[in-house]
Amino acid sequence: MSLNGLTGAITIAVLVWAALIPVGGRLVDKGHGIAMMRIGGALGVGLIVLMTVVPHGALPLVIVALGVPMAATLYDPCFAIMLRTTGLDASRAITTVTLIAGLATLLTFPLVMLVATIWPWQGVVLVFAAIAFLGVASIPDSRNDKALARVDVSSAVRPPHRTKINVALIAVPFGLAMFSHAALLFLLPLALLQVSGENGWALYLPAILGPAQIAGRMLWRQMAPRSKPRGAARVMFVLFLLPPLVLLVAPSHWMGVLLALLVQGGLYGVHTVLRPLVAAAVLPKSSLGQTLGSVATIGLLMMAVAPALGGVVMQNLGYQGLIVSLLAVNLTALGVAVIGKFESQGRARWTQS
C-alpha cells in the first residue's frame, strides 16, 4: 500500500464522515440517536479489528468505511443528543466531553509509541479497538431514546428558508475559523522554514495546540455560567484576529510564534464547544440534529480544503501572503458573526432554566 493510497483513503473517509453527519443528525431528531451511536460504535470496532486481518491492498477500503461510524459516534451526534435532552443546560456536559476527548488525544501518541515497542502495528490497532469497545459499552441505555424526539410543536414553525439562512450564518464563521486553524496546523511549520532555514523549532511548536485547546475548554468551563453563547462567540471571533497579527509581527522568533499558537489553540478549544451551543440558541429544536450536522459538514469541508488552498497561497505569495490571507479569513468570519442577524421568531423557548 502506497503512502498516496493511505492519505487518499483518509481524505475520502473524512469526506464520507462529513457527508453523513446530517443523516446521523436526522436519526437523532427521530429518536434513534443512542441506538445509532451504539451500532455505529460497534461497526467502528469491527472495522478496526478488520484492519489487522485484511490484505494490505484492502486497507484503504476499510479506512474509507470508517467514515460511517465516525459520523454516527463523534462530537456532533453526541452534542445533539445532549442539547435535545437538556437544552443550553448541556453546556457543562459538552465541555466535559471535549475535555475528555482532548486528554485522550494527548495520550494517544505516547500510548502508540509504548505499545509499538512491544507488538507490531496490528497489536497497536487491537489495543485501540479494545479501548473503542469500552467506549461503546459505556453508551447509556436507549430505552429513553424515543423521548428525545418529543419536542414542543412551536419549535417546528420556522419557515425552512429561514432555518437554512440561520444554518449558513452559523456555519460560515465557524467553518472559516476551522479553515484558518487547519491551515496553521499543517502549513505554519513549512512557512516558517521558508522564512529561514534556522527556524527548525517550527516543526515542534504546533504540538502545543492540543494542550492549549484543553486549557481553553477548562477556562470556558469556568466562564460558561456567566456567558451567553452568541455574545461569547463574537468575542472569540475578535480574539481569533490575534494569532495572525502576532505571526506577522514575529515570524522568526519562537516566543512570538508560541504565543500565537497558545492563543489559537485555546480559542479553538472554546470554538468546539460554542458551535453547538450557538446552534442550539438559534435553530429549532425539532431538527437540531440535522441542522447541527449540516453546520459540521460545512466546517469539515473547509478544514479539508485548507491545506491545499493555503499551500497554493504560500507557494505564490510566501509566508506573509499566507498569514495575511488567514487574517482576511478570520476578519470575514468576524464580519459574518457580527453583522449576521438571526431570526428567532417562532422558535421554541428552550433556553437555560
LINJO-V804137 format. One record per helix or strand. SS is the DSSP state (hx for helix, st for strand). FROM is the first residue (numbers start at 0). TO is the last residue. Records with the same first field share a line. If there is no record, write none. Layout:
# LINJO-V804137
SS = FROM-TO + FROM-TO
This chain:
# LINJO-V804137
hx = 2-28 + 32-49 + 55-72 + 74-115 + 120-136 + 144-148 + 152-155 + 159-194 + 201-204 + 207-225 + 228-248 + 253-281 + 284-338
